[in-house]
Amino acid sequence: MCSMETAAIEKLTWKDRLPGYFINISSILFMFGLTFSAVFGVIIYRITVSALMAMSPDPETKSNVRVTVTATAVIINLVVILILDEIYGAVALWLTELEIPKTETHFEERLILKAFLLKFMNAYAPIFYVAFFKGRFAGRPGNYVYVFNDYRMEECAPGGCLIELCIQLSIIMLGKQLIQNNIFEIGIP
């Protein structure tokens, strides 16, 4: 009986917390990979739909390829971001509980850090792609870069990617505000 009381009084050491930390780091890296996979999936969607719409015999379809593909891809990104935000919030809470923080303050600080990391990466990965990477690896005339040997890497419009970045930012930011704040916080309760 006395040994059980002393065991309950003992502090948890770093060795006791190590499995929780290992699961935390590996889970966060996995979720970063999941976010990058979602962005890559939307990139593949954009490339294939652009190619399919460009082959259309309808001239009106051909003239609106860039706007149509951009708008639909951003809406897909928005849906993925909203779904992953809910998942990442629950996972951040679970991962923080695995760490067994000493105080409520430590718990809150670690939860905020994890939620921020995951939700920031989730929300801004598509925007960073358009702003910094899209069109950089397309190649040059006569030596274009192809994905899966069939589809050419996507490029920015001749004027640059600024209009596409504006569309991306506006739909994602307004969509998150309207859907998450209004529907989830006002409509559901």
matplotlib code that plots the C-alpha trace (Angstrom):
import matplotlib.pyplot as plt

x = [0.0, 2.8, 4.6, 1.5, 1.3, 4.9, 4.5, 1.6, 3.7, 6.7, 7.1, 7.0, 10.4, 11.4, 11.6, 7.9, 7.0, 9.2, 6.6, 4.1, 6.7, 7.6, 3.9, 3.4, 6.3, 5.5, 1.8, 2.5, 4.9, 2.3, -0.4, 2.0, 2.4, -1.4, -1.8, 0.9, -0.8, -4.1, -2.4, -0.7, -4.0, -5.5, -2.5, -3.0, -6.8, -5.9, -3.5, -5.9, -9.0, -7.0, -5.9, -9.3, -11.0, -8.3, -9.2, -12.9, -14.3, -16.4, -14.7, -16.5, -15.1, -11.6, -11.8, -12.8, -10.4, -8.2, -11.0, -13.1, -10.2, -9.0, -12.4, -13.2, -9.7, -10.1, -13.5, -12.0, -9.2, -11.7, -13.6, -10.4, -9.2, -12.5, -12.5, -8.9, -9.3, -11.9, -9.8, -6.6, -8.4, -9.4, -6.0, -4.1, -6.2, -5.5, -1.7, -1.5, -3.2, -0.6, 2.2, 0.8, 1.6, 2.3, -0.1, -3.2, -1.1, 1.4, -1.5, -3.0, 0.3, 1.1, -2.5, -2.3, 1.1, -0.1, -3.4, -1.6, 1.0, -1.5, -4.1, -1.6, 0.0, -3.5, -4.9, -1.8, -0.2, -2.3, -1.7, 2.1, 2.1, 0.4, 2.5, 5.9, 6.0, 3.4, 5.0, 8.5, 9.1, 7.2, 10.2, 10.7, 9.4, 10.8, 11.8, 8.6, 8.4, 5.8, 4.0, 3.4, 4.8, 1.5, 0.6, 2.6, 3.3, 0.9, 2.0, 0.8, -1.1, 1.1, 0.6, 1.6, -0.1, -1.4, -5.0, -5.1, -3.6, -6.3, -9.0, -7.4, -7.1, -10.6, -12.5, -10.5, -10.6, -14.3, -15.3, -13.7, -15.3, -18.8, -18.8, -16.8, -17.8, -21.4, -22.6, -20.6, -20.8, -24.2, -26.3, -25.4, -26.1]
y = [0.0, 2.4, 1.7, 2.7, 6.0, 6.8, 5.8, 8.3, 11.1, 10.6, 13.1, 12.2, 12.4, 13.2, 9.4, 9.1, 11.9, 10.8, 8.6, 11.4, 13.8, 11.2, 10.7, 14.5, 15.2, 12.3, 13.1, 16.8, 15.9, 13.4, 16.2, 18.6, 15.9, 15.4, 19.2, 19.1, 16.1, 17.9, 20.9, 18.6, 16.9, 20.3, 21.1, 17.8, 18.7, 22.1, 20.6, 17.9, 20.1, 22.9, 20.3, 18.9, 22.3, 23.4, 20.4, 21.3, 22.3, 25.0, 28.4, 29.9, 27.0, 27.6, 31.3, 30.8, 28.0, 29.9, 31.6, 28.4, 26.2, 28.8, 29.3, 25.5, 24.7, 27.4, 26.1, 22.6, 24.1, 25.8, 22.6, 20.7, 23.5, 23.6, 19.8, 19.6, 22.6, 20.6, 17.5, 19.4, 21.1, 17.7, 16.2, 19.1, 18.6, 14.9, 15.4, 17.9, 15.5, 12.8, 15.1, 15.2, 18.9, 19.8, 22.7, 24.1, 27.0, 24.6, 22.7, 25.8, 27.0, 23.7, 23.4, 26.9, 26.2, 22.9, 24.3, 27.4, 25.3, 22.9, 25.4, 27.9, 25.3, 24.1, 27.6, 29.1, 26.2, 26.8, 30.6, 30.1, 27.7, 30.3, 33.2, 31.6, 28.3, 28.3, 28.9, 28.7, 25.1, 25.2, 25.3, 27.3, 27.1, 23.9, 22.5, 22.3, 20.3, 17.5, 15.8, 12.1, 12.4, 13.8, 17.0, 20.2, 22.1, 24.9, 28.5, 31.9, 34.1, 36.3, 39.2, 37.1, 35.2, 38.3, 38.0, 34.3, 35.0, 37.6, 35.2, 32.5, 34.9, 36.3, 33.0, 31.3, 34.2, 35.1, 31.5, 30.6, 33.6, 32.9, 29.2, 28.7, 31.8, 32.1, 28.6, 26.7, 29.3, 30.8, 28.3, 25.1, 26.1]
z = [0.0, 0.9, -2.4, -4.4, -2.5, -3.3, -6.9, -7.2, -5.7, -8.1, -10.9, -14.6, -16.2, -19.7, -20.4, -19.4, -21.8, -24.7, -26.4, -26.4, -27.9, -30.6, -31.5, -31.6, -34.0, -36.3, -36.4, -37.1, -39.9, -41.3, -41.3, -43.1, -45.7, -45.9, -46.5, -49.2, -50.8, -50.9, -52.6, -55.0, -55.8, -56.6, -58.8, -60.7, -61.0, -62.5, -65.0, -66.2, -66.4, -68.2, -70.7, -71.2, -71.5, -74.0, -76.2, -76.3, -79.7, -78.1, -78.5, -75.4, -73.2, -74.6, -73.8, -70.2, -69.3, -66.9, -64.9, -64.7, -63.6, -61.1, -59.5, -59.2, -57.9, -55.2, -54.2, -53.9, -51.8, -49.6, -48.9, -48.2, -45.8, -43.9, -43.5, -42.4, -40.0, -38.1, -38.1, -37.1, -34.2, -32.7, -33.4, -31.8, -28.6, -28.6, -29.2, -26.4, -24.0, -25.0, -23.8, -20.2, -19.5, -15.9, -15.6, -17.4, -18.7, -20.3, -21.8, -23.3, -24.7, -26.3, -27.7, -29.2, -30.8, -32.4, -33.6, -35.0, -36.8, -38.3, -39.3, -40.7, -42.9, -44.0, -44.8, -46.5, -48.4, -51.5, -51.4, -51.0, -54.0, -56.2, -54.9, -54.9, -56.9, -59.7, -63.1, -61.8, -63.0, -66.3, -68.4, -71.5, -75.1, -76.7, -73.3, -71.2, -68.0, -68.0, -65.1, -65.6, -69.2, -70.5, -68.7, -68.9, -65.7, -65.1, -65.8, -64.7, -67.1, -69.3, -66.9, -63.9, -61.1, -59.2, -60.3, -59.5, -56.1, -55.5, -56.4, -54.2, -51.2, -51.6, -51.9, -49.1, -46.7, -47.4, -47.6, -44.2, -42.6, -44.0, -43.5, -40.3, -38.4, -39.6, -40.2, -37.6, -34.8, -35.4, -37.4, -35.7, -32.0]

ax = plt.figure().add_subplot(projection="3d")
ax.plot(x, y, z, "-o")
ax.set_aspect("equal")
plt.show()
